[in-house]
Amino acid sequence: MDFNQFLQSAAYRNLAGAVDDSTHRGAVDLTRAATFDINREIYLEAESRGLTLSELLETDEYDPTPTGSPLDA
């Protein structure tokens, strides 16, 4: 099955129906994210707090997305 056949399949229709459109809120400004340099120190900070890098990046001090955004670290 190629991708176009998949788009015509019942599996795709079921998948597309399962997507909750209420969580999509339009464009998100990620310019603040570009200011973070992911380096060894960030990993060490996460480790010292007992967090994974993803968990650290989701904290208020690092997360550039607004509350309720469908995006994550």
N, CA, C and O atoms as a CHARMM CRD file, in Angstrom:
* protein
*
  292
    1    1 MET  N      0.85700  -1.18000   0.00000 PROA 1      0.00000
    2    1 MET  CA     0.00000   0.00000   0.00000 PROA 1      0.00000
    3    1 MET  C      0.89700   1.23500   0.00000 PROA 1      0.00000
    4    1 MET  O      1.79800   1.35400   0.83000 PROA 1      0.00000
    5    2 ASP  N      0.65000   2.14100  -0.92100 PROA 2      0.00000
    6    2 ASP  CA     1.41200   3.38500  -0.92100 PROA 2      0.00000
    7    2 ASP  C      0.64700   4.44800  -0.12500 PROA 2      0.00000
    8    2 ASP  O     -0.46200   4.20100   0.34800 PROA 2      0.00000
    9    3 PHE  N      1.24400   5.61800   0.01500 PROA 3      0.00000
   10    3 PHE  CA     0.66300   6.66400   0.86300 PROA 3      0.00000
   11    3 PHE  C     -0.70100   7.12200   0.34800 PROA 3      0.00000
   12    3 PHE  O     -1.61600   7.34600   1.14100 PROA 3      0.00000
   13    4 ASN  N     -0.84500   7.26300  -0.96100 PROA 4      0.00000
   14    4 ASN  CA    -2.13800   7.69600  -1.51100 PROA 4      0.00000
   15    4 ASN  C     -3.22900   6.67100  -1.23900 PROA 4      0.00000
   16    4 ASN  O     -4.37200   7.03700  -0.96500 PROA 4      0.00000
   17    5 GLN  N     -2.88200   5.38500  -1.31300 PROA 5      0.00000
   18    5 GLN  CA    -3.85900   4.35200  -0.97800 PROA 5      0.00000
   19    5 GLN  C     -4.23200   4.43100   0.50200 PROA 5      0.00000
   20    5 GLN  O     -5.39400   4.25500   0.86800 PROA 5      0.00000
   21    6 PHE  N     -3.23600   4.69800   1.34900 PROA 6      0.00000
   22    6 PHE  CA    -3.50700   4.84600   2.78000 PROA 6      0.00000
   23    6 PHE  C     -4.49000   5.98200   3.03100 PROA 6      0.00000
   24    6 PHE  O     -5.39200   5.85400   3.85900 PROA 6      0.00000
   25    7 LEU  N     -4.31500   7.10600   2.31100 PROA 7      0.00000
   26    7 LEU  CA    -5.20900   8.24700   2.50900 PROA 7      0.00000
   27    7 LEU  C     -6.64700   7.92800   2.12300 PROA 7      0.00000
   28    7 LEU  O     -7.57300   8.60200   2.57500 PROA 7      0.00000
   29    8 GLN  N     -6.84000   6.91900   1.30200 PROA 8      0.00000
   30    8 GLN  CA    -8.18800   6.51800   0.88200 PROA 8      0.00000
   31    8 GLN  C     -8.73800   5.37600   1.73300 PROA 8      0.00000
   32    8 GLN  O     -9.87400   4.94900   1.52500 PROA 8      0.00000
   33    9 SER  N     -7.96900   4.88400   2.66700 PROA 9      0.00000
   34    9 SER  CA    -8.36400   3.70600   3.44600 PROA 9      0.00000
   35    9 SER  C     -9.23500   4.05400   4.64900 PROA 9      0.00000
   36    9 SER  O     -9.30500   5.20000   5.09400 PROA 9      0.00000
   37   10 ALA  N     -9.89200   3.01800   5.15200 PROA 10     0.00000
   38   10 ALA  CA   -10.70400   3.16900   6.36200 PROA 10     0.00000
   39   10 ALA  C     -9.81600   3.47700   7.56200 PROA 10     0.00000
   40   10 ALA  O    -10.23300   4.18500   8.47900 PROA 10     0.00000
   41   11 ALA  N     -8.59300   2.94600   7.56000 PROA 11     0.00000
   42   11 ALA  CA    -7.67600   3.21600   8.67200 PROA 11     0.00000
   43   11 ALA  C     -7.40600   4.71200   8.78400 PROA 11     0.00000
   44   11 ALA  O     -7.39800   5.25500   9.88900 PROA 11     0.00000
   45   12 TYR  N     -7.19100   5.37300   7.67800 PROA 12     0.00000
   46   12 TYR  CA    -6.94900   6.82000   7.70800 PROA 12     0.00000
   47   12 TYR  C     -8.19700   7.56300   8.16000 PROA 12     0.00000
   48   12 TYR  O     -8.10500   8.49300   8.96000 PROA 12     0.00000
   49   13 ARG  N     -9.34700   7.17100   7.66500 PROA 13     0.00000
   50   13 ARG  CA   -10.58400   7.85300   8.07700 PROA 13     0.00000
   51   13 ARG  C    -10.80100   7.70900   9.58000 PROA 13     0.00000
   52   13 ARG  O    -11.24200   8.65400  10.23400 PROA 13     0.00000
   53   14 ASN  N    -10.49400   6.53500  10.13200 PROA 14     0.00000
   54   14 ASN  CA   -10.61300   6.33200  11.58600 PROA 14     0.00000
   55   14 ASN  C     -9.60700   7.19100  12.33600 PROA 14     0.00000
   56   14 ASN  O     -9.93400   7.78400  13.36400 PROA 14     0.00000
   57   15 LEU  N     -8.39600   7.25800  11.82800 PROA 15     0.00000
   58   15 LEU  CA    -7.35600   8.06700  12.45400 PROA 15     0.00000
   59   15 LEU  C     -7.72200   9.54700  12.39300 PROA 15     0.00000
   60   15 LEU  O     -7.59500  10.25800  13.39000 PROA 15     0.00000
   61   16 ALA  N     -8.16900  10.01000  11.24400 PROA 16     0.00000
   62   16 ALA  CA    -8.52800  11.41700  11.07900 PROA 16     0.00000
   63   16 ALA  C     -9.70700  11.78800  11.97200 PROA 16     0.00000
   64   16 ALA  O     -9.77800  12.91300  12.46600 PROA 16     0.00000
   65   17 GLY  N    -10.62500  10.86000  12.18200 PROA 17     0.00000
   66   17 GLY  CA   -11.77400  11.11700  13.04100 PROA 17     0.00000
   67   17 GLY  C    -11.40700  11.17600  14.51300 PROA 17     0.00000
   68   17 GLY  O    -12.13600  11.76000  15.31600 PROA 17     0.00000
   69   18 ALA  N    -10.27500  10.57300  14.87000 PROA 18     0.00000
   70   18 ALA  CA    -9.85000  10.53900  16.26700 PROA 18     0.00000
   71   18 ALA  C     -9.11800  11.80100  16.69200 PROA 18     0.00000
   72   18 ALA  O     -8.90000  12.01000  17.88600 PROA 18     0.00000
   73   19 VAL  N     -8.73400  12.64500  15.74500 PROA 19     0.00000
   74   19 VAL  CA    -7.99700  13.86900  16.06300 PROA 19     0.00000
   75   19 VAL  C     -8.95300  14.89000  16.65100 PROA 19     0.00000
   76   19 VAL  O    -10.00800  15.16200  16.07800 PROA 19     0.00000
   77   20 ASP  N     -8.59100  15.44800  17.77800 PROA 20     0.00000
   78   20 ASP  CA    -9.41600  16.44200  18.45900 PROA 20     0.00000
   79   20 ASP  C     -9.03200  17.82900  17.96400 PROA 20     0.00000
   80   20 ASP  O     -8.00400  18.36700  18.37300 PROA 20     0.00000
   81   21 ASP  N     -9.84100  18.41000  17.09600 PROA 21     0.00000
   82   21 ASP  CA    -9.53300  19.72800  16.53200 PROA 21     0.00000
   83   21 ASP  C     -9.61000  20.85200  17.55000 PROA 21     0.00000
   84   21 ASP  O     -9.11600  21.94700  17.28000 PROA 21     0.00000
   85   22 SER  N    -10.21200  20.62200  18.71000 PROA 22     0.00000
   86   22 SER  CA   -10.32800  21.69200  19.69900 PROA 22     0.00000
   87   22 SER  C     -8.98100  22.05500  20.31100 PROA 22     0.00000
   88   22 SER  O     -8.85300  23.11900  20.91700 PROA 22     0.00000
   89   23 THR  N     -7.97300  21.19600  20.16700 PROA 23     0.00000
   90   23 THR  CA    -6.66800  21.50000  20.74800 PROA 23     0.00000
   91   23 THR  C     -5.80300  22.35200  19.82800 PROA 23     0.00000
   92   23 THR  O     -4.77600  22.87500  20.25900 PROA 23     0.00000
   93   24 HSD  N     -6.20300  22.49800  18.57000 PROA 24     0.00000
   94   24 HSD  CA    -5.41900  23.29900  17.63700 PROA 24     0.00000
   95   24 HSD  C     -5.82600  24.76100  17.76900 PROA 24     0.00000
   96   24 HSD  O     -6.98600  25.11500  17.56000 PROA 24     0.00000
   97   25 ARG  N     -4.86500  25.59800  18.11600 PROA 25     0.00000
   98   25 ARG  CA    -5.18600  26.99600  18.38200 PROA 25     0.00000
   99   25 ARG  C     -4.45100  27.94800  17.45900 PROA 25     0.00000
  100   25 ARG  O     -4.34400  29.13600  17.76600 PROA 25     0.00000
  101   26 GLY  N     -3.94700  27.46800  16.35100 PROA 26     0.00000
  102   26 GLY  CA    -3.25600  28.35000  15.40900 PROA 26     0.00000
  103   26 GLY  C     -1.76100  28.38600  15.63500 PROA 26     0.00000
  104   26 GLY  O     -1.19300  27.51300  16.29100 PROA 26     0.00000
  105   27 ALA  N     -1.13900  29.39700  15.08900 PROA 27     0.00000
  106   27 ALA  CA     0.31300  29.52900  15.12700 PROA 27     0.00000
  107   27 ALA  C      0.81000  29.79400  16.54300 PROA 27     0.00000
  108   27 ALA  O      0.12300  30.41800  17.35100 PROA 27     0.00000
  109   28 VAL  N      2.01000  29.30900  16.82700 PROA 28     0.00000
  110   28 VAL  CA     2.65400  29.51600  18.12400 PROA 28     0.00000
  111   28 VAL  C      3.98000  30.21700  17.87300 PROA 28     0.00000
  112   28 VAL  O      4.76100  29.79100  17.02200 PROA 28     0.00000
  113   29 ASP  N      4.23200  31.28100  18.60400 PROA 29     0.00000
  114   29 ASP  CA     5.48200  32.02700  18.46400 PROA 29     0.00000
  115   29 ASP  C      6.59500  31.28900  19.20600 PROA 29     0.00000
  116   29 ASP  O      6.57700  31.19000  20.43300 PROA 29     0.00000
  117   30 LEU  N      7.56100  30.77200  18.44700 PROA 30     0.00000
  118   30 LEU  CA     8.65300  30.01400  19.04900 PROA 30     0.00000
  119   30 LEU  C      9.97700  30.76300  19.00000 PROA 30     0.00000
  120   30 LEU  O     11.03200  30.13800  19.10700 PROA 30     0.00000
  121   31 THR  N      9.95400  32.07500  18.84300 PROA 31     0.00000
  122   31 THR  CA    11.20400  32.83300  18.77300 PROA 31     0.00000
  123   31 THR  C     11.99300  32.73500  20.07200 PROA 31     0.00000
  124   31 THR  O     13.22300  32.76200  20.05000 PROA 31     0.00000
  125   32 ARG  N     11.30200  32.62300  21.20200 PROA 32     0.00000
  126   32 ARG  CA    12.00500  32.48200  22.48000 PROA 32     0.00000
  127   32 ARG  C     12.76700  31.16400  22.54900 PROA 32     0.00000
  128   32 ARG  O     13.81800  31.09000  23.18500 PROA 32     0.00000
  129   33 ALA  N     12.24900  30.12500  21.90400 PROA 33     0.00000
  130   33 ALA  CA    12.91300  28.82700  21.91300 PROA 33     0.00000
  131   33 ALA  C     14.29400  28.89900  21.26500 PROA 33     0.00000
  132   33 ALA  O     15.19700  28.15300  21.64300 PROA 33     0.00000
  133   34 ALA  N     14.45700  29.77900  20.30700 PROA 34     0.00000
  134   34 ALA  CA    15.74100  29.91800  19.62400 PROA 34     0.00000
  135   34 ALA  C     16.81500  30.51300  20.52600 PROA 34     0.00000
  136   34 ALA  O     18.00100  30.43100  20.20600 PROA 34     0.00000
  137   35 THR  N     16.42500  31.10600  21.63700 PROA 35     0.00000
  138   35 THR  CA    17.39800  31.71900  22.54500 PROA 35     0.00000
  139   35 THR  C     18.06400  30.70500  23.45800 PROA 35     0.00000
  140   35 THR  O     19.07100  31.02000  24.09200 PROA 35     0.00000
  141   36 PHE  N     17.52300  29.48900  23.53900 PROA 36     0.00000
  142   36 PHE  CA    18.08400  28.46200  24.42000 PROA 36     0.00000
  143   36 PHE  C     19.13300  27.65500  23.67600 PROA 36     0.00000
  144   36 PHE  O     18.89000  27.14600  22.58200 PROA 36     0.00000
  145   37 ASP  N     20.29400  27.55100  24.28700 PROA 37     0.00000
  146   37 ASP  CA    21.37300  26.74000  23.74600 PROA 37     0.00000
  147   37 ASP  C     21.37100  25.41400  24.49700 PROA 37     0.00000
  148   37 ASP  O     21.76300  25.34500  25.66200 PROA 37     0.00000
  149   38 ILE  N     20.92600  24.37200  23.81800 PROA 38     0.00000
  150   38 ILE  CA    20.88300  23.06200  24.45500 PROA 38     0.00000
  151   38 ILE  C     22.30300  22.50500  24.45200 PROA 38     0.00000
  152   38 ILE  O     22.84100  22.12800  23.41100 PROA 38     0.00000
  153   39 ASN  N     22.88400  22.46400  25.62700 PROA 39     0.00000
  154   39 ASN  CA    24.27100  22.03600  25.76600 PROA 39     0.00000
  155   39 ASN  C     24.40600  21.15600  27.00400 PROA 39     0.00000
  156   39 ASN  O     23.41300  20.80100  27.63900 PROA 39     0.00000
  157   40 ARG  N     25.61300  20.82000  27.32800 PROA 40     0.00000
  158   40 ARG  CA    25.88600  19.93400  28.46100 PROA 40     0.00000
  159   40 ARG  C     25.33800  20.50600  29.76700 PROA 40     0.00000
  160   40 ARG  O     24.83100  19.75800  30.60200 PROA 40     0.00000
  161   41 GLU  N     25.43400  21.81800  29.95000 PROA 41     0.00000
  162   41 GLU  CA    24.96700  22.43300  31.19200 PROA 41     0.00000
  163   41 GLU  C     23.46500  22.24400  31.38900 PROA 41     0.00000
  164   41 GLU  O     23.00500  22.04800  32.51400 PROA 41     0.00000
  165   42 ILE  N     22.70900  22.30300  30.31000 PROA 42     0.00000
  166   42 ILE  CA    21.25300  22.10300  30.39900 PROA 42     0.00000
  167   42 ILE  C     20.96400  20.66700  30.84900 PROA 42     0.00000
  168   42 ILE  O     20.12300  20.43400  31.71700 PROA 42     0.00000
  169   43 TYR  N     21.67100  19.71600  30.24800 PROA 43     0.00000
  170   43 TYR  CA    21.50000  18.32000  30.66900 PROA 43     0.00000
  171   43 TYR  C     21.86300  18.14200  32.14200 PROA 43     0.00000
  172   43 TYR  O     21.15500  17.45300  32.87700 PROA 43     0.00000
  173   44 LEU  N     22.95600  18.75500  32.57200 PROA 44     0.00000
  174   44 LEU  CA    23.37200  18.63100  33.97500 PROA 44     0.00000
  175   44 LEU  C     22.36500  19.29000  34.91400 PROA 44     0.00000
  176   44 LEU  O     22.11400  18.78600  36.00900 PROA 44     0.00000
  177   45 GLU  N     21.78600  20.41800  34.48800 PROA 45     0.00000
  178   45 GLU  CA    20.75300  21.06100  35.30800 PROA 45     0.00000
  179   45 GLU  C     19.54800  20.15200  35.45400 PROA 45     0.00000
  180   45 GLU  O     19.00700  20.00600  36.55000 PROA 45     0.00000
  181   46 ALA  N     19.12500  19.54300  34.36400 PROA 46     0.00000
  182   46 ALA  CA    17.99400  18.61100  34.42200 PROA 46     0.00000
  183   46 ALA  C     18.30200  17.46000  35.37200 PROA 46     0.00000
  184   46 ALA  O     17.47700  17.08800  36.20700 PROA 46     0.00000
  185   47 GLU  N     19.49400  16.90700  35.23200 PROA 47     0.00000
  186   47 GLU  CA    19.88400  15.79200  36.09100 PROA 47     0.00000
  187   47 GLU  C     19.90100  16.20000  37.55700 PROA 47     0.00000
  188   47 GLU  O     19.45500  15.44000  38.41700 PROA 47     0.00000
  189   48 SER  N     20.41500  17.39800  37.85100 PROA 48     0.00000
  190   48 SER  CA    20.49000  17.84600  39.24800 PROA 48     0.00000
  191   48 SER  C     19.10300  18.06300  39.85100 PROA 48     0.00000
  192   48 SER  O     18.93000  17.94600  41.06400 PROA 48     0.00000
  193   49 ARG  N     18.13000  18.37300  39.02500 PROA 49     0.00000
  194   49 ARG  CA    16.74800  18.54800  39.50400 PROA 49     0.00000
  195   49 ARG  C     15.96900  17.23500  39.51500 PROA 49     0.00000
  196   49 ARG  O     14.83100  17.18500  39.98000 PROA 49     0.00000
  197   50 GLY  N     16.59200  16.16900  38.99700 PROA 50     0.00000
  198   50 GLY  CA    15.90500  14.87900  38.93800 PROA 50     0.00000
  199   50 GLY  C     14.89000  14.82500  37.81000 PROA 50     0.00000
  200   50 GLY  O     13.89400  14.10600  37.89700 PROA 50     0.00000
  201   51 LEU  N     15.14500  15.59400  36.73900 PROA 51     0.00000
  202   51 LEU  CA    14.24200  15.66400  35.60300 PROA 51     0.00000
  203   51 LEU  C     14.92400  15.15800  34.33700 PROA 51     0.00000
  204   51 LEU  O     16.15100  15.12000  34.25100 PROA 51     0.00000
  205   52 THR  N     14.11300  14.77300  33.36200 PROA 52     0.00000
  206   52 THR  CA    14.65700  14.51500  32.03900 PROA 52     0.00000
  207   52 THR  C     14.80600  15.86000  31.33800 PROA 52     0.00000
  208   52 THR  O     14.27200  16.86500  31.80700 PROA 52     0.00000
  209   53 LEU  N     15.52300  15.88600  30.22600 PROA 53     0.00000
  210   53 LEU  CA    15.65200  17.13400  29.47800 PROA 53     0.00000
  211   53 LEU  C     14.28200  17.64100  29.03700 PROA 53     0.00000
  212   53 LEU  O     14.00000  18.83500  29.14000 PROA 53     0.00000
  213   54 SER  N     13.44200  16.75600  28.55400 PROA 54     0.00000
  214   54 SER  CA    12.09700  17.16400  28.13400 PROA 54     0.00000
  215   54 SER  C     11.30500  17.77100  29.27900 PROA 54     0.00000
  216   54 SER  O     10.62300  18.78000  29.10000 PROA 54     0.00000
  217   55 GLU  N     11.38900  17.15900  30.46000 PROA 55     0.00000
  218   55 GLU  CA    10.67800  17.69300  31.62600 PROA 55     0.00000
  219   55 GLU  C     11.20800  19.07000  31.99500 PROA 55     0.00000
  220   55 GLU  O     10.42900  19.96400  32.32700 PROA 55     0.00000
  221   56 LEU  N     12.52900  19.25400  31.94100 PROA 56     0.00000
  222   56 LEU  CA    13.11000  20.56400  32.24900 PROA 56     0.00000
  223   56 LEU  C     12.62900  21.61400  31.25400 PROA 56     0.00000
  224   56 LEU  O     12.28600  22.73300  31.63600 PROA 56     0.00000
  225   57 LEU  N     12.60900  21.24600  29.97900 PROA 57     0.00000
  226   57 LEU  CA    12.18800  22.20500  28.95000 PROA 57     0.00000
  227   57 LEU  C     10.70700  22.55000  29.04100 PROA 57     0.00000
  228   57 LEU  O     10.27300  23.55100  28.47200 PROA 57     0.00000
  229   58 GLU  N      9.93500  21.74900  29.73900 PROA 58     0.00000
  230   58 GLU  CA     8.51800  22.04700  29.94800 PROA 58     0.00000
  231   58 GLU  C      8.26900  22.91200  31.18100 PROA 58     0.00000
  232   58 GLU  O      7.13100  23.32000  31.41300 PROA 58     0.00000
  233   59 THR  N      9.29800  23.20500  31.98000 PROA 59     0.00000
  234   59 THR  CA     9.11400  24.06500  33.14700 PROA 59     0.00000
  235   59 THR  C      8.86900  25.49900  32.68700 PROA 59     0.00000
  236   59 THR  O      9.23100  25.87000  31.57100 PROA 59     0.00000
  237   60 ASP  N      8.26000  26.29200  33.54200 PROA 60     0.00000
  238   60 ASP  CA     7.91100  27.67100  33.18600 PROA 60     0.00000
  239   60 ASP  C      9.11100  28.50100  32.75100 PROA 60     0.00000
  240   60 ASP  O      8.98300  29.37300  31.89200 PROA 60     0.00000
  241   61 GLU  N     10.27700  28.23600  33.33700 PROA 61     0.00000
  242   61 GLU  CA    11.43800  29.06100  33.01500 PROA 61     0.00000
  243   61 GLU  C     11.97700  28.80200  31.60700 PROA 61     0.00000
  244   61 GLU  O     12.67100  29.65300  31.05200 PROA 61     0.00000
  245   62 TYR  N     11.66900  27.63900  31.02100 PROA 62     0.00000
  246   62 TYR  CA    12.16900  27.31400  29.69100 PROA 62     0.00000
  247   62 TYR  C     11.08800  27.23600  28.61600 PROA 62     0.00000
  248   62 TYR  O     11.37200  27.50900  27.45000 PROA 62     0.00000
  249   63 ASP  N      9.88100  26.87700  28.96900 PROA 63     0.00000
  250   63 ASP  CA     8.82400  26.61500  27.98500 PROA 63     0.00000
  251   63 ASP  C      8.34500  27.90100  27.31100 PROA 63     0.00000
  252   63 ASP  O      7.79500  28.77400  27.98300 PROA 63     0.00000
  253   64 PRO  N      8.54500  28.03500  25.98300 PROA 64     0.00000
  254   64 PRO  CA     8.13800  29.26000  25.29800 PROA 64     0.00000
  255   64 PRO  C      6.68400  29.25100  24.83100 PROA 64     0.00000
  256   64 PRO  O      6.19900  30.26400  24.32700 PROA 64     0.00000
  257   65 THR  N      5.97800  28.13100  24.98700 PROA 65     0.00000
  258   65 THR  CA     4.61800  28.04900  24.48200 PROA 65     0.00000
  259   65 THR  C      3.61500  28.50400  25.53600 PROA 65     0.00000
  260   65 THR  O      3.86700  28.37300  26.73400 PROA 65     0.00000
  261   66 PRO  N      2.48200  29.03700  25.09500 PROA 66     0.00000
  262   66 PRO  CA     1.46500  29.46900  26.04700 PROA 66     0.00000
  263   66 PRO  C      0.81300  28.27200  26.72600 PROA 66     0.00000
  264   66 PRO  O      0.85300  27.16200  26.19600 PROA 66     0.00000
  265   67 THR  N      0.21800  28.48400  27.88200 PROA 67     0.00000
  266   67 THR  CA    -0.46900  27.43800  28.62000 PROA 67     0.00000
  267   67 THR  C     -1.55200  26.81400  27.74700 PROA 67     0.00000
  268   67 THR  O     -2.31600  27.52500  27.09300 PROA 67     0.00000
  269   68 GLY  N     -1.61400  25.50300  27.73800 PROA 68     0.00000
  270   68 GLY  CA    -2.62100  24.78900  26.95900 PROA 68     0.00000
  271   68 GLY  C     -2.20000  24.51800  25.52400 PROA 68     0.00000
  272   68 GLY  O     -2.97800  23.97000  24.74400 PROA 68     0.00000
  273   69 SER  N     -0.99700  24.88800  25.17200 PROA 69     0.00000
  274   69 SER  CA    -0.53300  24.64800  23.80500 PROA 69     0.00000
  275   69 SER  C     -0.39200  23.16700  23.55500 PROA 69     0.00000
  276   69 SER  O      0.02600  22.43100  24.44800 PROA 69     0.00000
  277   70 PRO  N     -0.73800  22.69900  22.33800 PROA 70     0.00000
  278   70 PRO  CA    -0.59700  21.27900  22.02800 PROA 70     0.00000
  279   70 PRO  C      0.85700  20.86600  21.81900 PROA 70     0.00000
  280   70 PRO  O      1.14600  19.67400  21.71000 PROA 70     0.00000
  281   71 LEU  N      1.76600  21.81900  21.76200 PROA 71     0.00000
  282   71 LEU  CA     3.17400  21.52000  21.55600 PROA 71     0.00000
  283   71 LEU  C      3.85200  21.19800  22.87700 PROA 71     0.00000
  284   71 LEU  O      3.45100  21.70400  23.92500 PROA 71     0.00000
  285   72 ASP  N      4.87300  20.36100  22.82800 PROA 72     0.00000
  286   72 ASP  CA     5.65900  20.08600  24.02000 PROA 72     0.00000
  287   72 ASP  C      7.13000  20.08600  23.67700 PROA 72     0.00000
  288   72 ASP  O      7.51900  20.22100  22.51700 PROA 72     0.00000
  289   73 ALA  N      7.94400  19.93000  24.71100 PROA 73     0.00000
  290   73 ALA  CA     9.39800  19.96900  24.52100 PROA 73     0.00000
  291   73 ALA  C      9.82900  18.86700  23.58900 PROA 73     0.00000
  292   73 ALA  O     11.01900  18.73200  23.30100 PROA 73     0.00000
